[in-house]
Amino acid sequence: MFRGPGTGRNLTLLQRTLATHASLAEKDCMSITPPYSALIQKLGRVRKILNRPLTLAEKILYSHLVDPEKSLSGGRRIRGEANLQLNPERVAMQDASAQMALLQFMSAGLTQCAVPTSIHCDHLIQAAEGADKDLKRSIVTNQEVFDFLQSAAEKYGIEFWRPGSGIIHQIVLENYAAPGMLINELMLGTDSHTPNAGGLGMLAIGVGGADAVDAMTGTPWELKAPLVVGIHLTGKLNNWATPKDLILHLAGKLTVRGGTGRILEYFGPGVASQSCTGLATIANMGAEVGATTSTFPYTPNMKAYLNATRRAPVAHAADKAAAQGFLSSDEGAEYDEIIEINLSDLEPTINGPFTPDLSTPVSQFASFVKSQGWKDEFSAGLIGSCTNSSYEDMTSVADLARQAKAVGLTTKVPFLCTPGSEQIRATMERDKVTSTLEDVGAVVLANACGPCIGQWKRDIKEEENAIMSSFNRNFKSRNDGNPLTMNFLASPTIVTAMSFSGKLSFNPMTDSLTLPSGEPFKFTAPSGQDLPSAGFSTGDASYYPEPMPKPQPTVQVVINPDSTRLQLLKPFSSHFGPDTENSRGMELPPLRILLRVRGKCTTDHISAAGPWLKYKGHLTNISENLLITAVNDEGGAVNQAFDHERSTSGTIPEIAKSFKARRQPWALIVDENYGEGSAREHAALQPRFYGCAMIIARSFARIHETNLKKQGILPLWFADKADYSLIGSGDVVETIGLADALEGSPTASIKIRVTKLNGEIFEISTKHTLSEDQLNWLRAGSALNFIRARMNGLD
């Protein structure tokens, strides 16, 4: 049974305790200090091959190659073209995605993980009443999942961060991240906001669970060498402007697709003036523009943060590596694009609704709201989350709360605060930040993701309303399940100040509030403290895992065979071979189009979160939500598909299940940036489970395209995007040329033969990004099938 914080202690009796800074010793940093000497030595091999100045991103990435000569030689272009074989050295998984990743890992038959791995219980805690009640209730509700995760952690030697310990990305920044890592020499996180750790000058990359299984089984991880965009920062942030406003502004410039296949590398004099946690905020939201990850050169503020979080040995080693030029770009390094940003020109920015790249300066926001005909009000203010829950963020909003309390003001709307970790929560409580916020009306939630990912038990009618948040993502229905809730993203200080007004038109930089006395009151620009003077408090240390635990092979992984939440996986079968009904050899069998999806289709559309999170470990049950908020381009209805063979219609999952029942493989036609958003691999597992074999898109988001390949779905790109509208539901499509690609032809091109419902036949051209290994995954039916066969000597 799941054991909560403290040996043998029932979680329903959980109480928080505080630790004093004086009692804290330095952490054992052996497993988290990058092997800088080895990395610098390998970088020397890279320099001999490329013979040119390198960006910081290239230094970190290429120094972690399995074989630099194999990946980089030949004089060809590397960035944007070469497939890099990398050896990940650490994996971090949150509790929702860890379920499926562990189920896949278990099927590989290994006795322990090949790399240090951690599980973080942060996604399954629902916000409703406040921290203690929410945590106790969520532990009871999710007992069997936590039993499974903890037993698997014990069996395979995985660090298990208990419910209440905090959000994965904040914990990684506080404990595992280090300058120059590709996390602990390569970090993979099963969450799209893993790049948050880039605030410490490393490359942290979000992936799907199957990619994490690669690392956990010791399989080299493949990444197409990203382009590198240089973002040159000059000037200094003024008054109300924060690092959050920088990334909100940049999202407006780049859009949700502008960073796809790119690393964002910040440089210039404006970097050094930002706190380490401020840089983490910027890196975190790089995911909203599709960036592979973001990074920054090593700065004194990074060193200060490492020392403050009891990792002085890491800081000392990083100082030496920086002195050798490893932790910054070379003089004369060339970027694929350079974006100039003068921080002195930035003002607070508000992004949304329904997309994180609709950017409006606060000075223009009131007129924007009026032009849209929206009510000049919002219904809740929410601060915190993995993006903005640092000590600096919380002390800045506490400054505003003190100003408001001094004149008798309290918030006009529900005001919810999410600390990022137990360390932050305990330090806030000790330094009276928590009580300051509560005095003006704040409700402090558990150290977990909560409303940011839809874990919000909100009593509200399904009607149009607005919320203000310091979160990172604001797709329809994401936060409270209501498709009419408009989430506007802003800095924590802007959200806090506006919560005392309750009006969207309020600009705290220029506008005043009316006090009960009738006198006007105007906030002064807030100031915060990046690191606590008394050091960080650990809080309840029993939330924390034993570092580098040894596997316990005798532990039985707990899965109830009658569970509705956990289900052992059965391997997907190959599309090819004598055991299939496919008579086309190494071409895919004839596929019927399930539907043509219109417009934005994020992973939230493909596999919704919120109440569905409870089924993350049960593929059959969670597949019931496949594409339920997607728009069918043929008619414009949401969650509607047509079965032309049976002359019926139904929900998308209903028709997909019908196809599966009669063994009819199918395909999807989709629009631009298909699969943007989170890293959830369920958005690939679910269509594969129902029989999807191919998806043709105008374009794909990076993580989702890889997830599709991992599960044996062929992702193709329209060579001519206008061809999207030529294929509709019920049409039959067949690949031509896939067999050549699978047989290793380097010049193979894949065409699609389309047979319309009326009998018309034509062909269209497509493009693909499949590497040699990825073609092997497709041939085997999934990456895990291929890995298992290779481990058993059957490849």
C-alpha positions in Angstrom: 0.0 0.0 0.0 1.1 3.5 -0.8 3.2 4.9 2.1 3.0 8.7 2.5 5.5 11.1 3.8 7.2 9.4 6.8 7.6 5.7 7.3 4.3 4.0 7.9 2.3 7.2 8.2 -1.1 7.3 6.6 -1.4 10.2 4.2 -4.8 11.2 5.6 -3.0 12.3 8.7 -0.5 14.3 6.8 0.8 17.5 8.6 3.4 19.9 7.4 6.5 20.6 9.2 9.3 23.2 8.7 13.0 22.7 8.7 15.4 25.5 9.6 18.1 26.6 7.1 20.8 26.2 9.7 20.2 22.4 9.8 20.6 21.9 6.1 23.8 20.3 4.7 25.1 20.4 1.2 23.5 17.9 -1.1 25.4 14.9 -2.4 26.1 16.3 -5.9 28.1 13.4 -7.4 25.2 12.1 -9.5 24.1 15.6 -10.7 27.4 17.2 -11.5 28.1 17.0 -15.3 31.3 15.3 -16.2 32.7 18.5 -17.6 36.2 17.1 -18.4 34.7 14.3 -20.5 32.3 16.7 -22.2 35.0 19.2 -23.0 37.2 16.4 -24.3 34.4 15.1 -26.6 33.8 18.7 -27.7 37.4 18.8 -28.9 36.5 15.9 -31.3 33.5 17.9 -32.5 35.6 21.0 -33.2 38.0 18.9 -35.3 35.1 17.7 -37.5 33.2 21.0 -37.8 36.1 23.5 -37.7 33.9 26.5 -36.9 32.8 28.6 -33.9 29.9 26.9 -32.0 26.8 28.2 -30.3 26.2 27.2 -26.7 23.4 24.9 -27.7 25.7 23.1 -30.2 28.4 22.7 -27.5 26.0 21.1 -25.1 24.2 19.0 -27.7 27.2 17.7 -29.7 29.3 17.0 -26.6 26.7 14.4 -25.6 26.8 12.5 -28.9 27.3 8.8 -28.8 29.7 9.0 -31.8 30.5 12.5 -33.0 32.3 11.2 -36.1 29.3 9.2 -37.2 26.8 12.0 -36.6 28.7 15.0 -37.8 31.3 13.9 -40.5 30.9 14.1 -44.2 30.8 17.9 -44.7 27.0 18.0 -44.8 24.8 20.5 -43.1 24.1 19.5 -39.5 21.5 21.9 -38.1 18.1 21.0 -39.3 19.2 17.9 -41.2 21.4 15.5 -39.3 19.9 12.8 -37.0 21.8 12.9 -33.7 22.3 9.8 -31.6 22.4 10.9 -27.9 22.8 9.0 -24.6 20.3 10.4 -22.1 21.6 10.3 -18.5 18.5 11.1 -16.6 14.7 10.8 -16.9 12.1 12.8 -15.0 8.4 11.8 -15.2 5.3 13.3 -13.8 2.7 11.0 -12.3 0.2 11.2 -15.2 2.6 10.3 -18.0 4.7 8.0 -15.7 1.9 5.4 -15.7 2.1 4.7 -19.4 5.9 5.1 -19.5 6.3 2.5 -16.7 3.8 0.1 -18.3 5.9 0.2 -21.5 9.2 -0.1 -19.6 7.9 -3.1 -17.7 7.1 -4.9 -20.9 10.8 -4.6 -21.9 11.7 -7.1 -19.2 14.6 -5.2 -17.5 15.3 -5.4 -13.8 16.3 -1.8 -13.3 16.5 1.5 -15.2 19.6 2.2 -17.2 19.8 5.8 -16.1 18.8 7.8 -12.9 15.1 8.2 -13.1 12.5 10.1 -10.9 8.7 10.2 -10.6 7.0 13.3 -9.4 3.4 13.2 -8.1 2.0 16.6 -9.2 -0.7 16.1 -11.9 -3.3 14.1 -10.0 -4.0 16.5 -7.2 -7.2 18.4 -7.8 -7.7 22.0 -6.5 -10.9 22.7 -4.8 -10.8 23.9 -1.2 -7.1 24.6 -0.3 -3.8 22.8 0.1 -4.3 20.4 3.0 -7.9 19.2 2.2 -7.1 19.0 -1.5 -4.0 16.9 -0.9 -5.7 14.5 1.5 -8.7 14.0 -0.8 -6.5 13.5 -3.9 -4.3 10.9 -2.2 -7.4 8.9 -1.3 -8.9 9.3 -4.8 -5.7 8.2 -6.6 -4.6 5.6 -4.1 -4.2 2.8 -6.5 -2.2 4.9 -9.0 0.2 6.0 -6.2 0.5 2.4 -5.1 1.5 1.4 -8.6 4.0 4.2 -9.0 5.6 3.7 -5.7 5.9 0.0 -6.0 7.4 0.3 -9.5 9.8 3.0 -8.2 10.9 0.6 -5.5 11.3 -2.4 -7.8 13.3 -0.5 -10.5 15.3 1.9 -8.3 13.5 5.1 -9.2 13.4 8.2 -7.0 9.8 8.8 -5.9 8.7 12.3 -5.0 5.5 12.0 -3.1 2.2 13.9 -3.6 2.7 17.3 -2.1 6.4 17.5 -2.9 5.8 19.9 -5.7 5.7 20.4 -9.5 8.2 18.3 -11.5 9.8 21.3 -13.2 10.4 23.3 -10.0 11.8 20.2 -8.3 14.2 19.5 -11.2 15.4 23.1 -11.2 16.0 22.9 -7.4 17.6 19.5 -7.3 18.9 18.1 -10.6 19.6 20.8 -13.2 23.1 22.0 -13.8 24.8 24.3 -16.3 25.9 22.5 -19.5 23.7 19.4 -18.9 21.6 17.8 -21.5 20.1 16.9 -18.2 22.6 15.0 -16.3 24.2 14.9 -19.3 20.9 14.6 -21.1 17.6 15.2 -19.4 14.4 13.9 -20.9 11.2 14.8 -19.2 7.8 13.4 -20.0 6.3 16.8 -20.1 6.4 19.6 -22.7 7.6 22.2 -20.1 10.7 20.2 -19.2 12.7 23.1 -20.8 12.1 25.0 -17.6 15.4 23.6 -16.4 17.1 25.7 -19.1 17.1 28.5 -16.6 20.3 26.9 -15.3 22.0 27.1 -18.6 21.4 23.5 -19.8 19.4 21.8 -22.5 16.3 20.1 -21.0 14.0 18.5 -23.6 10.4 17.4 -23.3 9.5 14.1 -24.8 6.8 11.5 -24.8 6.8 8.4 -22.5 8.2 6.1 -25.2 11.2 8.4 -25.6 11.8 8.2 -21.9 11.6 4.4 -22.2 14.5 4.6 -24.7 16.6 6.2 -22.0 15.4 3.9 -19.3 16.4 0.9 -21.3 19.8 2.3 -22.3 18.8 2.8 -25.9 20.4 5.8 -27.7 17.9 8.6 -28.1 17.5 10.2 -31.5 16.9 13.9 -32.2 17.1 15.8 -35.5 19.7 18.5 -35.0 17.7 21.6 -34.2 18.3 25.0 -35.8 19.6 27.5 -33.3 17.8 30.9 -33.0 19.9 33.6 -31.2 17.8 36.0 -29.1 20.0 39.0 -28.3 18.9 40.8 -25.2 20.0 44.4 -24.4 18.7 46.9 -21.9 17.1 46.2 -18.6 13.5 45.4 -17.5 11.8 48.5 -16.0 9.1 48.9 -13.4 6.3 46.4 -13.9 8.0 44.4 -16.7 9.2 40.9 -15.8 10.8 37.9 -17.5 7.3 36.5 -18.1 6.6 39.6 -20.2 9.6 38.9 -22.3 8.4 35.5 -23.3 4.8 36.6 -23.7 6.1 39.3 -26.1 8.3 36.8 -27.9 5.4 34.3 -28.3 3.5 37.1 -30.1 6.4 37.5 -32.5 7.1 33.9 -33.2 3.6 32.4 -32.9 2.9 28.8 -31.7 4.9 27.4 -34.7 7.8 29.7 -34.8 10.1 27.7 -32.6 9.4 24.3 -34.1 12.7 22.4 -34.7 14.7 25.1 -33.1 16.6 25.8 -29.9 16.2 29.3 -28.6 19.6 30.5 -27.3 19.5 33.8 -25.4 22.7 36.0 -25.3 23.8 39.5 -24.8 24.1 41.9 -21.8 20.4 41.6 -20.9 20.8 38.0 -19.8 23.0 38.6 -16.8 20.5 40.9 -15.1 17.8 38.2 -14.9 17.5 35.8 -12.0 18.0 32.1 -12.5 14.3 31.5 -11.9 13.3 34.3 -14.2 15.3 32.6 -16.9 13.5 29.4 -16.1 10.2 31.2 -16.7 11.4 32.2 -20.1 12.6 28.7 -21.0 9.4 27.1 -19.7 7.2 29.1 -22.1 9.5 28.4 -25.0 7.3 25.3 -25.3 4.4 27.6 -26.3 6.2 28.6 -29.6 7.1 24.9 -30.3 10.8 25.3 -29.4 12.8 22.1 -28.8 14.2 23.9 -25.7 15.8 27.1 -24.6 19.1 27.9 -22.9 21.3 30.8 -21.6 25.0 31.3 -20.9 26.2 30.6 -17.4 25.7 33.7 -15.2 26.5 34.8 -11.6 22.8 34.5 -10.8 22.9 30.8 -11.7 25.9 30.3 -9.4 24.0 32.1 -6.6 21.0 29.8 -7.1 23.1 26.7 -7.1 24.7 27.8 -3.8 21.3 28.7 -2.3 19.9 25.3 -3.2 22.8 23.5 -1.5 24.7 22.6 -4.7 27.9 24.5 -4.2 30.0 21.6 -5.7 28.0 21.9 -8.9 28.6 25.7 -9.0 32.4 25.2 -8.4 32.6 22.7 -11.2 30.6 25.0 -13.5 32.9 27.9 -12.7 35.8 25.8 -14.0 34.0 24.7 -17.1 32.9 28.3 -17.8 36.5 29.4 -17.6 37.3 26.9 -20.4 34.6 28.4 -22.6 32.2 25.5 -22.3 29.2 27.4 -20.9 28.8 30.2 -23.5 28.9 30.5 -27.3 32.1 31.0 -29.2 33.0 34.4 -30.5 31.8 34.5 -34.1 29.3 31.7 -33.7 26.5 31.9 -36.3 22.8 31.5 -35.6 20.1 30.5 -38.1 18.2 33.6 -37.1 18.8 36.5 -34.7 16.0 38.3 -32.9 16.8 41.6 -31.2 14.9 42.5 -28.0 15.6 45.7 -26.0 14.3 44.8 -22.5 14.0 48.5 -21.7 11.3 48.8 -24.3 9.1 46.0 -22.9 5.9 46.6 -20.9 3.7 44.1 -19.2 1.9 41.9 -21.8 -1.3 39.9 -21.7 -1.7 36.9 -24.0 -5.0 35.2 -25.1 -7.6 34.0 -25.1 -7.5 30.4 -26.3 -3.9 30.6 -27.7 -0.7 31.6 -26.0 0.6 33.7 -28.9 -2.1 36.4 -29.1 -0.1 39.1 -27.4 -1.3 42.5 -26.3 0.6 45.1 -24.3 -1.2 46.0 -21.1 -1.5 49.6 -22.3 -3.7 48.4 -25.2 -5.5 45.6 -23.5 -8.6 47.6 -22.3 -9.3 48.8 -25.9 -8.7 45.2 -27.2 -11.3 43.9 -24.7 -13.8 46.6 -25.7 -13.3 45.9 -29.4 -14.2 42.2 -28.9 -17.3 43.0 -27.0 -16.3 41.1 -23.9 -17.6 41.9 -20.5 -15.2 44.1 -18.5 -14.7 41.6 -15.7 -13.0 38.4 -14.9 -14.0 35.7 -12.5 -10.7 34.5 -10.9 -7.1 35.3 -10.6 -4.6 32.5 -10.4 -0.8 32.7 -9.7 1.9 30.1 -9.5 2.3 26.9 -11.5 5.5 25.6 -12.9 6.0 28.8 -14.9 5.8 31.4 -12.1 6.1 30.0 -8.6 9.6 31.0 -7.6 10.5 32.9 -4.4 11.0 36.0 -6.5 7.5 35.7 -8.0 5.9 35.2 -4.6 7.7 38.0 -2.8 6.9 40.4 -5.7 3.1 39.6 -5.4 3.4 39.8 -1.6 4.7 43.4 -2.0 1.5 44.3 -3.8 -0.6 42.5 -1.2 1.1 44.5 1.6 0.4 47.7 -0.3 -3.3 46.7 -0.7 -3.7 45.6 3.0 -2.3 48.9 4.2 -5.2 50.8 2.6 -7.8 48.2 3.5 -8.2 46.4 0.1 -8.9 42.8 -0.5 -9.2 41.0 -3.9 -12.5 41.4 -5.8 -12.3 37.9 -7.3 -11.3 34.5 -6.0 -7.5 34.6 -5.9 -5.7 31.3 -5.9 -1.9 30.8 -5.3 0.0 27.6 -6.2 3.5 27.2 -4.7 5.8 25.3 -7.0 7.4 23.0 -4.5 7.5 22.1 -0.8 10.7 24.1 -0.6 9.0 27.2 -1.9 5.9 26.7 0.2 7.8 26.2 3.4 10.0 29.3 2.8 7.0 31.4 1.9 5.3 30.3 5.2 8.4 31.0 7.3 9.0 34.4 5.7 5.3 35.4 6.2 4.6 35.6 2.4 1.8 33.1 2.7 0.1 35.0 5.6 0.5 38.3 3.7 -1.4 36.8 0.6 -4.0 35.2 2.8 -4.7 38.5 4.5 -6.0 40.0 1.3 -8.1 37.0 0.2 -5.7 34.4 -1.3 -6.3 30.7 -1.1 -3.1 28.8 -1.1 -3.4 25.5 -3.0 -1.3 22.3 -2.8 2.2 22.1 -4.3 0.9 20.7 -7.5 -0.2 21.6 -11.1 -3.8 22.1 -10.2 -5.8 24.5 -12.3 -3.0 25.0 -14.8 -3.6 21.5 -16.3 -7.3 21.3 -15.6 -7.2 19.9 -12.1 -9.7 22.5 -10.8 -13.0 21.5 -9.2 -14.7 24.7 -10.1 -18.4 25.4 -9.5 -19.3 27.5 -12.5 -22.0 27.4 -15.2 -20.9 26.7 -18.7 -21.1 30.4 -19.8 -18.6 32.9 -21.1 -16.2 34.2 -18.5 -12.6 35.3 -18.2 -9.8 34.4 -15.8 -6.4 35.9 -15.4 -3.5 33.6 -14.7 0.3 33.4 -14.6 0.1 30.0 -16.3 1.8 29.0 -19.6 -1.1 27.5 -21.7 -4.7 28.6 -22.3 -6.4 26.4 -24.8 -10.1 26.0 -24.8 -11.5 23.9 -21.9 -8.0 23.4 -20.5 -8.3 24.9 -17.0 -11.9 24.2 -15.9 -13.5 22.1 -18.6 -15.6 25.0 -19.8 -14.9 25.8 -23.5 -16.2 29.4 -22.9 -13.7 30.3 -20.2 -11.2 32.7 -21.6 -7.8 32.4 -19.9 -5.6 35.5 -20.2 -1.9 34.9 -19.5 0.2 37.5 -17.7 2.9 37.9 -15.0 2.0 37.1 -11.4 2.2 40.8 -10.5 -0.2 41.9 -13.2 -2.6 39.1 -12.3 -2.4 40.0 -8.6 -2.9 43.8 -9.1 -5.8 43.2 -11.5 -7.4 40.9 -9.0 -8.0 43.9 -6.7 -10.0 45.5 -9.5 -11.8 42.5 -11.0 -11.9 44.4 -14.3 -10.0 43.4 -17.5 -9.6 47.1 -18.4 -7.6 47.9 -15.2 -4.0 48.9 -16.0 -2.1 48.9 -12.7 0.7 51.0 -14.2 -1.6 54.0 -14.8 -5.0 53.4 -13.2 -6.2 53.9 -9.6 -8.6 52.0 -7.4 -11.2 53.8 -5.3 -10.9 53.1 -1.6 -14.0 52.9 0.7 -13.2 56.4 1.7 -13.6 57.6 -1.9 -9.9 58.4 -2.2 -7.9 57.0 -5.1 -5.1 54.5 -4.6 -2.5 53.5 -7.1 0.0 50.6 -6.7 3.7 51.4 -6.9 5.8 49.0 -9.0 6.4 45.8 -7.0 9.8 44.5 -6.0 10.7 41.0 -5.0 13.7 39.1 -3.7 15.2 36.4 -6.0 16.7 34.4 -3.1 15.7 34.3 0.6 18.0 36.0 3.0 17.7 33.2 5.5 18.1 30.5 2.8 15.5 28.1 1.6 13.6 25.8 4.0 13.1 22.2 3.0 9.7 22.0 4.8 8.5 18.4 5.2 11.6 16.4 4.3 9.6 13.2 4.3 8.2 14.2 0.9 11.7 13.8 -0.5 13.1 10.5 -1.9 16.2 8.6 -1.0 18.8 9.7 -3.6 19.7 7.0 -6.1 17.8 4.2 -4.4 18.8 0.6 -5.2 16.3 -1.6 -7.1 14.4 -4.1 -5.0 13.6 -7.0 -7.4 11.3 -8.8 -5.0 8.8 -5.9 -4.8 5.6 -6.8 -6.6 4.3 -3.9 -8.8 0.7 -3.3 -7.7 -1.9 -3.5 -10.5 -5.5 -4.7 -9.7 -6.6 -6.8 -12.7 -10.1 -5.3 -12.3 -8.9 -1.7 -12.2 -10.5 1.0 -14.3 -7.4 3.1 -14.0 -4.5 0.8 -14.7 -4.2 -1.8 -17.5 -1.2 -3.9 -18.7 -0.3 -3.1 -22.3 -0.4 -5.5 -25.1 2.2 -4.8 -27.9 0.8 -3.2 -31.1 1.1 -5.5 -34.1 3.0 -4.6 -37.1 1.2 -3.3 -40.2 3.3 -5.7 -42.4 4.1 -9.4 -42.7 2.4 -12.8 -43.1 0.6 -12.5 -39.8 -1.4 -9.5 -41.0 -4.3 -9.0 -43.4 -2.1 -6.7 -45.4 -1.7 -8.0 -49.0 0.4 -5.0 -50.1 3.8 -6.2 -48.8 5.7 -3.4 -47.2 3.2 -0.7 -48.2 0.5 0.1 -45.7 -2.8 -1.6 -46.3 -5.7 0.4 -47.8 -6.7 3.0 -45.2 -10.1 4.7 -44.9 -10.1 8.3 -43.8 -11.9 8.7 -40.5 -12.1 12.5 -40.8 -10.4 15.7 -41.9 -9.6 17.8 -38.9 -10.0 21.6 -39.2 -7.7 24.2 -37.7 -5.9 24.1 -34.3 -5.8 20.6 -33.0 -3.6 20.4 -29.9 -2.9 17.4 -27.7 -5.6 18.7 -25.5 -8.0 18.2 -28.4 -6.7 14.8 -29.2 -6.6 13.5 -25.6 -8.2 15.8 -23.1 -6.9 16.2 -19.6 -8.9 17.4 -16.6 -11.3 14.6 -15.5 -9.7 12.2 -18.0 -6.3 12.3 -16.1 -7.6 9.4 -13.9 -7.4 7.1 -16.9 -3.9 7.8 -18.0 -2.8 4.3 -17.0 -5.7 2.6 -18.8 -5.5 2.8 -22.6 -8.9 1.3 -23.2 -10.7 3.8 -21.0 -8.8 6.9 -21.9 -9.3 6.2 -25.6 -12.9 7.1 -25.1 -11.9 10.7 -25.3 -10.1 10.5 -28.7 -10.5 13.9 -30.5 -13.7 14.7 -28.7 -13.1 18.5 -29.1 -11.7 18.4 -32.6 -13.6 20.1 -35.4 -14.6 18.0 -38.4 -13.8 20.1 -41.5 -16.7 18.6 -43.4 -19.6 20.4 -41.8 -17.8 22.1 -38.9 -19.2 20.0 -36.1 -17.2 19.1 -33.0 -16.7 15.4 -32.2 -18.6 14.1 -35.2 -17.4 11.5 -37.7 -19.1 9.6 -40.5 -19.1 5.9 -41.4 -19.9 6.0 -45.1 -19.8 2.2 -45.5 -22.6 1.9 -42.9 -24.3 5.3 -43.8 -24.1 6.3 -40.1 -22.5 9.1 -38.1 -21.5 9.3 -34.5 -18.9 10.7 -32.2 -15.3 10.3 -33.3 -14.5 7.6 -30.7 -17.6 5.7 -31.7 -16.8 5.6 -35.4 -13.1 4.8 -34.6 -14.2 1.9 -32.4 -16.5 0.7 -35.2 -13.6 0.7 -37.6 -11.5 -1.3 -35.2 -14.2 -3.8 -34.6 -14.4 -4.7 -38.2 -10.6 -4.6 -38.6 -10.6 -1.5 -40.9 -7.3 0.4 -40.5 -7.8 4.1 -41.0 -6.0 7.5 -41.4 -6.5 11.1 -40.5 -6.1 14.3 -42.5 -5.1 17.2 -40.3 -4.2 20.9 -40.5 -1.2 23.0 -39.4 1.0 22.3 -36.3 -1.0 19.2 -35.5 -0.4 18.0 -31.9 1.0 21.3 -30.5 0.9 21.6 -26.7 1.8 19.1 -24.1 4.0 16.0 -24.6 1.2 13.6 -23.8 1.9 10.4 -25.7 -1.7 9.3 -25.2 -2.5 11.5 -28.2 -0.5 8.9 -30.2 -1.4 5.8 -28.3 -5.1 6.3 -28.5 -5.5 6.6 -32.3 -3.1 3.6 -32.7 -5.2 1.6 -30.2 -8.2 2.2 -32.4 -6.4 1.2 -35.6 -4.9 4.4 -37.0 -1.9 3.7 -39.3 -1.2 7.1 -40.9 -1.8 10.8 -40.4 -1.2 13.3 -43.2 -0.7 16.9 -42.0 0.0 20.3 -43.3 2.6 20.4 -40.5 3.3 18.6 -37.2 4.5 19.8 -33.7 7.8 18.2 -32.9 7.1 16.1 -29.9 3.8 14.8 -31.2 5.3 13.8 -34.6 7.9 11.7 -32.7 5.3 10.2 -30.5 3.4 9.0 -33.5 6.5 7.4 -35.0 7.2 5.7 -31.6 3.7 4.0 -31.7 3.9 2.8 -35.3 1.8 5.5 -37.0 3.2 7.0 -40.2 3.3 10.8 -40.1 3.4 12.4 -43.6 3.5 16.0 -44.6 1.6 17.4 -47.6 4.1 18.5 -50.2 1.4 20.9 -51.4 -0.6 22.1 -48.4 -3.6 22.8 -50.7 -4.0 19.0 -51.1 -5.4 18.9 -47.6 -8.8 19.8 -48.9 -8.8 17.1 -51.7 -9.2 14.2 -49.3 -12.3 13.6 -47.2 -13.9 11.2 -44.8 -14.6 7.8 -46.4 -12.0 8.1 -49.0 -9.4 5.3 -49.3 -5.7 6.1 -49.3 -2.8 3.9 -50.2 0.9 4.5 -49.8 3.2 4.2 -52.9 6.9 4.2 -52.2 6.9 3.4 -48.5 8.3 0.0 -49.3 11.4 1.6 -51.0 11.9 3.8 -47.8 11.6 0.7 -45.5 14.1 -1.1 -47.7 16.7 1.7 -47.2 16.5 3.7 -50.4 17.9 7.1 -49.6 16.0 8.7 -52.5 12.6 7.1 -51.7 9.6 9.4 -52.0 6.2 8.5 -50.7 3.1 9.3 -52.7 -0.6 8.7 -51.7 -3.1 7.1 -54.1 -6.5 8.5 -53.2 -9.7 6.7 -54.2 -12.7 9.0 -53.6 -16.2 7.8 -52.6 -17.3 8.5 -56.2 -14.6 6.3 -57.7 -12.2 9.1 -58.8 -8.6 8.1 -58.4 -5.6 10.5 -58.2 -2.2 10.7 -56.5 -0.6 13.4 -54.3 3.0 13.9 -53.1 4.1 13.9 -49.5 7.2 14.4 -47.4 8.4 12.6 -44.4 11.1 13.0 -41.6 11.7 9.3 -40.8 15.2 8.4 -40.0 16.6 4.9 -40.4 15.8 3.9 -36.8 12.3 5.4 -37.1 11.6 3.3 -40.2 12.6 0.3 -38.1 10.0 1.3 -35.5 7.3 1.5 -38.2 8.3 -1.9 -39.6 8.2 -3.5 -36.2 4.9 -1.9 -35.2 6.3 0.4 -32.5 9.6 1.6 -31.2 9.2 -0.6 -28.1 8.6 -3.7 -30.3 11.9 -2.9 -32.1 13.8 -2.3 -28.8 12.4 -5.6 -27.3 13.4 -7.6 -30.4 16.9 -6.1 -30.4 17.4 -6.9 -26.7 16.3 -10.4 -27.5 18.6 -10.7 -30.5 15.8 -10.9 -33.0 16.3 -7.8 -35.1 
